[in-house]
C-alpha cells in the first residue's frame, strides 16, 4: 500500500519506491530505501510527516504515494 494510506504511529517497512529516476534518487538521499523502517507521525494539510532513520521528514502526499510499504 502507498505510504500516504498508512496509519499514524504504525511502523512500516519500505517495499518499493516508484516514480521517475530523479524522484527516487531524491528520496534515497533522504533515507527512503527499500527495507528501511518508516513511521508516519502525522498528516497535515497535504503533507506527511514521517520518522525515518532517527530523523523527521515532511514530504508531500503525492511523493508519499510513490513509496510503497
C-alpha positions in Angstrom: 0.0 0.0 0.0 1.2 3.6 -0.5 2.7 5.4 2.4 0.0 8.1 2.1 -2.5 5.5 3.3 -0.5 4.2 6.3 -1.9 4.9 9.8 -0.1 7.4 12.1 2.1 5.7 14.7 2.4 2.4 12.7 5.9 1.2 11.9 6.1 0.1 8.2 8.9 -1.3 6.1 9.6 0.3 2.7 9.0 -2.3 -0.1 9.5 -0.2 -3.2 9.9 3.3 -4.4 8.2 4.3 -7.7 8.3 7.4 -9.9 11.0 8.9 -12.1 14.7 8.2 -11.5 15.1 11.8 -10.3 12.4 11.3 -7.7 13.8 8.0 -6.5 17.3 9.5 -6.1 15.9 12.4 -4.1 14.0 10.1 -1.8 17.1 7.9 -1.4 19.2 10.8 -0.4 16.7 11.5 2.4 17.0 7.9 3.6 14.0 6.3 1.9 15.4 3.0 0.8 13.8 -0.4 0.3 14.0 -2.4 3.5 14.1 0.7 5.7 11.7 1.2 8.6 9.4 4.2 8.4 6.8 5.6 10.8 4.1 8.1 9.9 3.9 10.7 12.6 1.1 12.9 11.2 -0.7 14.1 8.1 -1.3 17.8 7.9 -2.8 19.7 5.0 -1.4 17.7 2.1 1.9 16.9 3.8 3.0 13.7 5.5 5.5 13.9 8.4 7.5 10.7 8.9 10.2 9.4 11.1 13.0 7.6 9.2 16.5 6.8 10.4 16.0 8.8 13.6 15.0 11.9 11.6 11.7 13.6 11.0 11.0 14.5 7.3 8.0 16.2 5.8 7.1 15.1 2.2 4.1 15.9 0.0 1.2 13.5 -0.1 2.0 13.0 -3.8 5.5 11.9 -3.0 4.3 9.7 -0.2 2.0 7.9 -2.7 5.1 6.8 -4.7 6.6 5.0 -1.6 5.1 1.5 -1.2 5.1 -0.1 2.3 
